[in-house]
């Protein structure tokens, strides 16, 4: 049983940064292993961990709101399932406590991220359209994952027997993000986490200076990357209103923000329903272009219909209203409080992870997005397992 649990946790970690299918397989194995381990899991009571309890409360509200708004339908179940990681995380916390060595998850995570990062360098040389399409589709999760892995390696290096090996690998992840990946969210998360790392590694009297200076150094380094400059220029240029249909990723996001702002003004208290957001967005787009049917006909389908506004704060507010947003913010706040109360090495890592997730949620629905949501929950459970008491005999 112990070896099977280690294998399942390793698979989950290895695939967490890139593969939806791999995570599903690992999840299935972990759920099967949880059946014979149920008595031990109940004795551990992982749902009593404050971040896990807050997450379950958010999930319960999402489920009840969906059932109240839409009834028991396929769309309702799909919307609830989008937040399945809130239910999976407490189970994962217990399984990591029961595992003979929970480090297997972290080591597999770094190994999988290393393979994924290497593909970003080798892929362009192979000139394979399908591989290029895959990397393009994973640029957000890749950027977020590389920034997180680099930060965690820097944190671990302080107490490691070979700190420079970990720092070199962290530099590899950062370089991959800046020079081989195209994830704008990852760029911002990396700058934030460099600031957190600077605070952690600096003497108390130099912390504020280091926290401000080192992110500037990273920004200077990023300015030498043609890929970063291209993405920055695209963002600035495409964010400007032109009166034309702008089908770039930036143009689509600006359009989503405009529609979301209209929906917020119309449904501020209880939202439109998590299962109903797509239809609410579609109707808002029709209303916006009611006087210009020709331009409406030119809109791509991604403009007319989307299942989320690519902003987790807006997703919670529009899906479940002010209560959902309050519960989401409370969940993040409780995690930060746990980081404050945890011993330094784990506490700094947990704080950086939560802040990175909170920042990424400004530009993406990271809790709803499968890869990023499951990776965050896996790392959250792994870090909280360091604080939790050992499993009872």
N, C-alpha and C positions, 0 to 999 in steps of 0.2 A: 504494500500500500504506500509506503513512504517513497519508494523509488518512482512509482507512478505519479504521485503528487508532485515530486520534483520535476519530472518530465513535463507534466501539464503546465506548471508554472513557468518552466523554461520556454515552452512553446508560446505561451501567452506573451512573455517578454520579448522573444525574438521577433514576433510578427507585429508587435504593438505599434511600431512607427509607420508601417506601410500597408499591411495586408488585412483587408476585411475578412477574407476567407480564412486566413490563418488564425485570426482572433476567434472567429466562430468555432473552428475546430478545437482550439484550446479551451474555449468556454464550455463546449459540450463535454469535454473530458473532465473539467473541473466540477461541473454539475453532477456528472456520474459519480465521481469520487466523493462528493459531498453527501451522497445518500448513506453509505456505511459509516461516515464520520459525523452524521447528524447529532448523536448524543454529545460528542465533544464540542461541536459547534454551538449547541444550545448552552452548554456550560460556560463557554467563553462569552456568549451574549455580545457579539460584535456590534449589534445595533445600539448598544449603550454608549459607544464612543460618540462624543458630541457631534463631530462632523458627519458621521454616518447617520445619527439620529436626525440631524437637520436635513440631510439629503433624502431620507425616507419620508420625512414630513412634506418636503417639496414634491416628491413623487406621488404621495397620497393626494395632495391638492390637485396636481395635474390630472390624475386619474378621475377623481370625483368631478372636477370641472368638465372634463371631456364627456363623461357619462351624463352629466346634467345638461350640457349644452347640446350634445349630438346623439345621445342614446347609445345603445350597444350596437355599433356598426363596425364594418371592416376598417373604415377610416378612423374611427375612435381607437380601436385596438392598435392600429398602426401608429397613431400619434402617441399613445401611451408607451408603446414599445420603443419609440425614439429615445426615451429616457430610461431604458432598461439598466444602464450602468449604475444608476442610483440604487437599484436593488442588488445588483451584482457586487458592488463594492464591499458591503459588510461581509458577504460570504467570502470574498477574496481576502479580506482582512483576517478572518478566522483561519482560512486555509494556510495563509502565510505563517500564522502563529503555530499551526500544527505541523508545518513542513520541517523536515530535519535540518534544512539550511535554507532560509529565505533568500540568501544572497544569490541563489541560482536565478531568480527572476531578474535581478538587477544586472547580473553578468550577461544573461541572455539578451536583455534589452540593449546593452551597449554593443554586444556582438551583432545583433540584427541591425542596429543603427549604423554600425561601421560598414556592413555589407551594403546597406542602402546608400550610404554616402559614397562609397566606392563606385557604385553603379552610376552616380551622377557625373563622375569624372570619366568613366570608361564609355558610358552610353553614347555620347556624341561621336566618339571615334568609330562606333559600330555602324552608325547611320541606319538604324532600324526604326522605321516610322512607328511601329506599335510600341516599342520601348519608349520612344520620345513622347508619345501620347500618354503612356502610363505615368511617366515622370511629370508631365504637365498637369495631369489630373491629381497628382499627389503633392503639388508644390506647397500648399498651405500646411498640410500635416508634416511634410518633410521639414519645412522651415521651423515650425514649432518644435518638432522632435529634436532636430539638431541643436537648437538653442538650449533646450532643456538638458540634453545629454552633456553638452559642453559645460553647462553650469554645475551639474551634479558631479562630473569628474573633477572640476576645480575644487568643489567642496570636499570631496573624498580625498583629494591629494594632500590635504593638510596633515592627515594622520596615516597616510599610506607609506609602506616601506620604500616604494620607488615613486615618489611624488612627481618627478619630471616625466615619467612615462605617461601618467594620467594627464598631466598638463599638455604634453605633446598631442595626445589623442583629442583633448578638448580643443586645441588649436586646429586640428584637422577638421573637426565638426564645424567650427566657426568659419574656417576658410571655405569649406564646402558650401555653407550657407551663403557666404558673401560672393563667391566667385563661380559657383557651379549650380546653385539652386536659384529659384526666382520667387521665393516666398516673401512678400512684403511684410506679412505679419511676423514672420520669423526674424526679419531685420529689427523690428521694433522690440520684440521680446528679447533678442540678444543684447541690445543696448541696455534694456532694463536690468537684465540679469548680470551684466558686467558691473553695473552700479551696485547691485546687491553683493556680488563677490568682492568688489573693492571695499565695501563697508566691513565685510566679514574678515578679510585678510589684513586690514590696515590697523595700526596702533590707534587707540581711542582718539588721540589728539589730531590724527591725520585723516580720520574717517570721512568727514564732510568734503575735504579737498579731494581725496581719492575717489569718492562717490561721484563727484562732478567731473574730474579730470579724465579718468579712464574711459568712461563712455564717449567723451570727445575724441579720445585716441581711436576708438573703434569706428566712430563716424568718419574720422580722417582716413582710416584704412579702407572703409567702405567706399569712400569717394574715388578710390583708385580702381574700383571694380567697374568694368564697362556694363556688366549685367545689372548691378545696383543702380548705376546712373540711368540706364535705359528704363528700368522700372520706375524710378523716381520721376523722370521726365514724362513717362506715359501717364503717371498718376496726376501730375500737375496739369499737363495739357488737356487730358480727357475729363478733368473735373470742371473745366470751364464751360459754361453754357454756350452752345453754338447755334441752337435752333434746329439742328439736324439730329437724326437718330444716331446715337453713338453706341455701337455694339461692343465696345471694349469692356473688359472686366470692370474698369473704373466707372465707365458710363453706366453700366448695369447697376452697380452699387449705388451710384448717385440717384438713379431712378428709383431703386428700392427704398432708399432713404426718404425720398419725396413722398412715395406712396405710404410708407410706414408712418410718417409724420401726420398725414391726413387721417389715417386710421386711429392713431393715438388720440387726436382731437375729437374724433367721433365716438370712440369707445374707451374712455380713460379708466373707468372703474372696474369692469369685469372682463374687458377684452372682447375678442371676436370668437374665441374658442381655439384651442390648439389644433383640433382637427379641421377647423374651418378657415384657417389663415389663407390657404391658397385661393379659395373662392372669394374671400373678402378682398384679397389683393386684385383678383381679376375684375371684380366689380368696380373697385376704386380706379383701376386703369381705364375701364370703359367710361367712367364718369369724367375722368380727366380729359379724355380725347373725344368727348361726346360732340363737340363742335368742330372736330377736325377728323372725320372718318377716313380720309385719304392717308393721313399720317398714322392713324391707328392701324391701318392695314399694312403699313410698312414695318410695324414693330415685330421683332422676333419673338418667338414663343416664350423665351426666357424673360422677356419684359412683361408679357401679358399674365403669366402664371409662375409663381414660385411658392415653395412650401415653407419658406422662412425668409426673414429680412436680412440674413447674414449679420446679425447682431443679437447676441444672446439676451442682452438686457431688453431690447425691443421685442424679442421673441416672447420673453416671459410677460412683459407688459401687455403686448397685443394678444397673446394666447390666453392668459389667465388674469389679466388686469393687475391692479396695484397689489393685491395680496400675493400673487405669484412672484412679482418683482421683489417684494419685501422678503419673501421666503428665500429667494435666490441670493439676495444680498446678505441675508442672515447666515445662510450656509457658507458663503465666502468669509464672512466676518468671524464665524465660529472657528473655521479652519485657521485663520490668522491668529486667533486667540490661543488655539492649541499650539501653534508654532511659538508663540511668546512664552508659553508655559513649559515647553519642551527643552531639554538640554541643548546646548549651543549647536553642536554639529548637526543634529537632526533638525533642530528648530530653524536654523538659517535655511536649510534646504527646503523644508516645508513652507517657509515664508516665501522664498523665491518662486517655488512651484506655484503657489496660490496666486501670487502677484502676476506671474507670467500668464496664467490661465485667465485671470480677471482682465488683463490687458488684451489678450487675444480675443476675448468675448466682445470687445468693442467693435471688432472688424469681422467677426465670424460667429456663428451659432455653435460654439465649440462643445457645449454640453450635448446639443442635438446631433452634431456631426460624429459619426461612428468612430473613426480612427482616433481623433484628438480626444474625444470624451473617454474612450476606454483606456487610452494611454495615461491620461490624467488620473483616472480612478485607480489604475494599477499602481501608479507611483504614490498616490495618496494612501492607499492601503499598505503599501510596502513601508512607507515612512511611519505611519501610525503603528505598524506592528512592532517597531522598535520601542515605542512608548508603552504599549500594552503589556499587561502582566503575562508571565509565562503560562502556558496551558495547564489546567489542573490535571492531576494524575487520575 
